[in-house]
Amino acid sequence: MFFFDPLYLVIVGPAFIFTLWAQSRVKSSYHEFSKVPSSVGMTGAQIAHRLMQSVGMEGVSVERVDGTLSDHYDPRTRTLRLSEGVYDSASVAAMAIVAHETGHAIQDRVRYPFLVLRTSVVPATQFGSTFGYLLLIGGIMLAFMAGSPFGVQIAWFGLGLYSLTLVFTIITLPVEFDASKRALTLLEANGISSPNELAASKKVLDAAALTYVAAMATSLLTILYWVTVLMGRRD
C-alpha cells in the first residue's frame, strides 16, 4: 500500500490529469500573448503604477523577482512582485498579469473578506499540511502494520488537520476570480486595453484560474482517497 496503490490512481489520477492540462493551458496562453505587444506600449511595471495611481493607491511597492509566472502580491509587505518576463515586458500577457495582481492589492486595501480569511488561515494550513499528514501516515502505519487500536483514531485526527488544505483551496477560488474581474475592469476603465486585448487578457486569466480549480480538485480527491482507506480499517 505504501509503495503503490491502484485505488490512489483511480481516485486522484483524474485530478492530476486535470492539473497537467490546466498548467499546459496557462503556459500556452502566456507564451502566445507574451509575444503580442500591447497597444499602449507600457511595461508591466509602468502599468502597475498607472493602475494603482488610477485608484489612488499609495504605499504599494513594485519589485522584480526571479522565475517565470512567479508574480504575486504580498499583503504582509504591501509589495507587488513581478517576474522578469512581466516587469519589463510590454506584452498583452504582462498587462493581464499585472492587472490581476493589482486586483489583489485592491482587495487588500478594501479588506476583501475572502482575502482576509485566506491570509488568516495560512499558518493553520501550513501546520495541517505538514503535521497532519505525518499523523495520518503514522496512524495508518500503526493500524495496518503494528495493529495498534489507536492507529486509526490518530490517522483520522491527522486527516482532519490535513483537510485544512482543502479549506484553503476553496477560499482561494473567490479571491482569484474576484482579482481577475477587478483586473479586466481596471484595464477597461483606464483605456489601457483595446477590446481585442481585453478578450486576450481574459483568456490568460481564465487559464490561470483553472490551476486553482485543479488544486481544489486534487486536494478534495486526495482526502477522499484517505477517507476510503480509513473507512476500510474501522477497527
CORSULSUL-V401444 format. One record per helix or strand. SS is the DSSP state (~ for helix, > for strand). FROM is the first residue (numbers start at 1). LEN is the number of residues. If there is no record, write none. Layout:
ss->[SS	SS]
from->[FROM	FROM]
len->[LEN	LEN]
This chain:
ss->[~	>	~	>	>	>	~	>	~	~	~	~	~]
from->[6	37	44	61	72	79	84	91	92	113	151	164	195]
len->[28	1	11	5	3	5	4	1	19	32	12	26	37]
